[in-house]
Amino acid sequence: MFLCTVTSRLLRRFPMANELTKSINTKDLPNESGYFGEYGGAYLPPNLEAVMAEIEEAYQAIIQDPAFVEELKALRKHYIGRPSPIYHAKRLSEAVGGAQIYLKREDLNHTGAHKINHCIGEVLLAKAMGKKKVIAETGAGQHGVALATAAALMGLECDIYMGSVDVHKEAPNVSRMKILGAKVVEVTRGTKTLKDAVDAAFEAYLEDPVDQIYCIGSVVGPHPFPMMVRDFQSIVGIEAKEQIQELIGRLPEAIVACVGGGSNAMGIFSAFLDDKEVNIYGVEPAGKGLDTPDHAATITKGSVGILHGFKSLLLQDDNGEALPVYSIASGLDYPGVGPQHSFLHSIKRVIYESITDREAVEAFYGLSRMEGIIPALESSHAVAYAIKLARTMDSDDVILVNLSGRGDKDIDFVMEHYPLEEYEPEAQNGQDGYKEFLAHIQSK
């Protein structure tokens, strides 16, 4: 094992300052059993219990290791490109009216999304534990690309499980993973999307939990993964809090992020949870409408259940089986949500709203045309809600959106299925008239 059990017990009994999360409040979140209130835990087959205990022991030890912390900091700065900047979307804000919209530019990270933040951490952990291979699921492909990137950097094998629907939908990311040396395993059962990819990855992990490690792609799964991924992603919130205060001289009125499993949202939310004057909004995918089965709004429409080794809110049938879910954004079509999100919903610290496919596409085109920034469809949900929210606020208020990823992967799909001509008025000519486009959106 990475460190002896005695050392691990001492660390848990007498915890040292966690350099990864020292600027956020992680007290009792989660508790020693991995629960956030009633949510979380580790619901595992017996042959994985010892494996998960070893991962937790290694994680608790490695985050106290100055050498690890320094290596992670160096990779963040010189490889990922952190800190990612905050950008004031002035033209978008002016066109929308109301509050000023700022963007935390996670799309500018190496690999184009926030996923690289926790993938670097997880692969460093895997290498320290002597693992030979990392495996994972992916929906939109950003987690797969980020893990393949980190594995290539550190010389580990990498298998990525991806539903066949997403393989075809996110073809550019599939090519990137293959170029990086990863094996992409196409999952053809069930809905052929993210949930089925997770199922397949877990099954592969059960076959050999000794030589490989499952690097979960969000703040989901059995303990300690929701905690670990949150901790690695907390750098987003730590940076953002310092940056926005430097820019505007105070905290923003609102934070907005999209929520599927919830890693990008938990990353930015974590630094602001104790700041009660800051309203926090998580944005779920309403798909084709909450009155249809074609959505993935887990917190909005779900109930308590167990999925993939953890207890949380879940879209499920009367027998407790996960329902088929849908979103235009492949990274959001998951029937569960991270347990800390369910907890934050239960104590009403975070407000969870939803955005439809059409609203997300409108924001995709709107941000592209107004600011020259093409967002991922996942991030477009957050931008769409920020547009709605801004119009209810004063012009000197500030909304900070976590722009979790760039839209390169989505361009072909959007242009084929949601042609631009359907999303702008006939009178639109060039950049200057795009304010009319946004008025057109808001009038619906």
Secondary structure, DSSP 8 states (H G I E B T S, - for coil): --S-HHHHHHHHHS----TTTTTS--TTSS-TTSEETTEE-----HHHHHHHHHHHHHHHHHTT-HHHHHHHHHHIIIII--S--EEE-HHHHHHH-SSEEEEEEGGGSTTSBTHHHHHHHHHHHHHHTT-SEEEEEESSSHHHHHHHHHHHHHT-EEEEEEEHHHHHHTHHHHHHHHHTT-EEEEE-STTSSHHHHHHHHHHHHHH-TTTEEE--SSS-SSTTHHHHHHHHHHHHHHHHHHHHHHHHSS--SEEEEE-SS-HHHHHHHGGGTT-TTSEEEEEEEEET-TTSS----HHHH-EEEEETTEEEEE-B-TTS-B-----SSGGG--SB--HHHHHHHHTTSEEEEEEEHHHHHHHHHHHHHHHS--B-HHHHHHHHHHHHHHTTS-TT-EEEEEE-BBSGGGHHHHHHHS-GGGGS-TT--TTTTHHHHHHHHHT-
